[in-house]
């Protein structure tokens, strides 16, 4: 077996949709903590500024307390926001395994609305297989809720 075959592979979750809202409308839903709580989870300590560290709380498992630790890595208003997304614990297998990933939302103005592209990158397989599978399905639902929240605003 060669070295490449022994290395872990990484996988990305990609969700892309076009919504009938202006980029500014979707941006507000992506960067306002109260609105984020409605389509994703309630962020603790969130501010729409590069370098801001914040957390989300989800279901704990094993040695992991369920805290997702995030940091705003990049913001380009109305176009792109990038978060570091870390959680899990080294001792966990399956749900709650150590996770060190990046979530990127890219907005592109198109005829009739905005293309929203979400990429959650850096899942190390097989260690993060459970998280990858759960989030592959979960992000699709989350992006649909983002559309709904943006449309209400």
C-alpha positions as CSV (number, residue, x, y, z in Angstrom):
1,X,0.0,0.0,0.0
2,X,1.4,3.4,-0.8
3,X,1.5,6.5,1.4
4,X,-1.5,8.2,-0.3
5,X,-3.7,5.2,0.4
6,X,-2.7,5.3,4.1
7,X,-3.7,9.0,4.6
8,X,-7.1,10.1,5.6
9,X,-9.3,11.7,3.0
10,X,-11.2,14.9,3.5
11,X,-14.7,15.6,2.3
12,X,-16.8,18.8,1.9
13,X,-20.5,19.3,2.2
14,X,-21.8,21.6,-0.5
15,X,-25.3,23.1,-0.7
16,X,-26.2,25.6,-3.4
17,X,-29.6,27.2,-3.9
18,X,-31.0,30.3,-5.6
19,X,-33.4,32.4,-3.5
20,X,-35.7,35.3,-4.5
21,X,-34.0,37.8,-2.1
22,X,-31.4,40.5,-2.6
23,X,-27.9,39.7,-1.3
24,X,-28.4,42.3,1.4
25,X,-31.5,40.5,2.7
26,X,-29.7,37.2,3.0
27,X,-26.6,38.9,4.4
28,X,-28.7,40.3,7.3
29,X,-30.0,36.8,8.1
30,X,-26.4,35.4,8.0
31,X,-24.9,38.1,10.2
32,X,-27.6,39.0,12.8
33,X,-27.3,36.8,15.9
34,X,-31.1,36.8,16.6
35,X,-31.8,35.7,13.0
36,X,-29.0,33.1,13.0
37,X,-30.7,31.5,16.1
38,X,-33.9,31.1,14.0
39,X,-32.3,29.2,11.0
40,X,-29.3,27.5,12.6
41,X,-28.7,27.6,16.4
42,X,-28.4,30.3,19.0
43,X,-24.9,31.8,18.8
44,X,-23.3,32.8,22.1
45,X,-20.9,35.7,21.9
46,X,-21.5,36.3,18.2
47,X,-20.6,39.6,16.6
48,X,-20.4,40.2,12.8
49,X,-16.7,41.0,12.9
50,X,-13.6,39.1,11.7
51,X,-11.8,37.5,14.7
52,X,-15.0,37.2,16.8
53,X,-15.1,33.9,18.7
54,X,-18.5,32.4,19.5
55,X,-20.1,29.1,20.3
56,X,-23.2,27.0,19.4
57,X,-24.5,24.4,21.7
58,X,-25.7,21.0,20.5
59,X,-26.2,17.5,21.9
60,X,-23.3,16.3,24.0
61,X,-21.7,12.9,23.4
62,X,-19.1,10.9,25.4
63,X,-16.2,13.2,26.4
64,X,-17.6,16.1,24.2
65,X,-19.8,18.7,25.9
66,X,-21.7,19.5,22.7
67,X,-20.0,22.9,22.3
68,X,-19.2,24.0,18.7
69,X,-16.4,26.6,18.9
70,X,-16.4,29.1,16.0
71,X,-14.5,32.1,14.8
72,X,-15.4,34.6,12.1
73,X,-12.4,34.1,9.8
74,X,-13.5,36.4,6.9
75,X,-16.3,38.8,6.1
76,X,-16.8,40.5,2.8
77,X,-20.2,42.2,3.2
78,X,-23.0,40.9,1.0
79,X,-20.7,38.4,-0.7
80,X,-18.9,36.0,1.7
81,X,-18.6,35.0,5.4
82,X,-16.3,32.3,6.7
83,X,-16.4,30.6,10.1
84,X,-13.9,28.2,11.7
85,X,-16.1,25.3,13.1
86,X,-14.6,23.1,15.8
87,X,-16.1,20.5,18.1
88,X,-15.9,17.0,19.4
89,X,-13.3,15.2,21.4
90,X,-10.3,13.0,20.5
91,X,-11.7,10.1,22.5
92,X,-15.0,9.9,20.8
93,X,-15.8,7.7,17.9
94,X,-18.7,8.4,15.6
95,X,-20.9,11.3,16.8
96,X,-18.8,13.8,18.7
97,X,-15.5,12.8,17.2
98,X,-12.9,15.7,17.0
99,X,-13.9,18.1,14.2
100,X,-11.9,21.0,12.8
101,X,-13.6,22.4,9.8
102,X,-14.6,25.6,8.0
103,X,-18.0,26.9,7.0
104,X,-18.2,29.3,4.0
105,X,-21.3,31.1,2.8
106,X,-20.9,32.8,-0.6
107,X,-23.6,35.1,-2.1
108,X,-23.8,35.8,-5.8
109,X,-26.4,38.2,-7.3
110,X,-28.3,36.4,-10.1
111,X,-31.4,37.3,-12.1
112,X,-34.4,37.2,-9.8
113,X,-32.4,36.8,-6.5
114,X,-29.2,35.5,-5.0
115,X,-27.3,32.2,-5.3
116,X,-26.3,31.0,-1.8
117,X,-23.5,28.5,-1.8
118,X,-22.6,26.9,1.5
119,X,-19.4,24.8,1.7
120,X,-18.6,23.0,5.0
121,X,-15.0,21.8,4.4
122,X,-12.4,19.7,6.0
123,X,-14.2,16.6,7.3
124,X,-11.5,14.0,7.8
125,X,-12.7,10.5,6.8
126,X,-13.2,8.0,8.3
127,X,-12.9,9.8,11.7
128,X,-15.6,12.4,10.8
129,X,-17.9,10.1,8.8
130,X,-20.8,10.5,11.2
131,X,-20.5,14.3,11.3
132,X,-20.2,14.4,7.5
133,X,-23.3,12.3,6.9
134,X,-25.4,14.2,9.5
135,X,-24.3,17.6,8.3
136,X,-24.8,16.6,4.6
137,X,-28.5,16.2,5.3
138,X,-28.6,18.9,8.0
139,X,-27.2,21.8,6.0
140,X,-29.8,21.2,3.3
141,X,-32.5,21.8,5.8
142,X,-30.7,24.7,7.4
143,X,-30.3,26.5,4.1
144,X,-34.0,26.2,3.4
145,X,-34.7,27.7,6.9
146,X,-32.2,30.5,6.0
147,X,-34.4,31.3,2.9
148,X,-37.6,31.3,5.1
149,X,-36.0,33.6,7.7
150,X,-34.6,36.0,5.0
151,X,-38.0,36.1,3.3
152,X,-39.7,37.2,6.6
153,X,-37.3,40.1,7.1
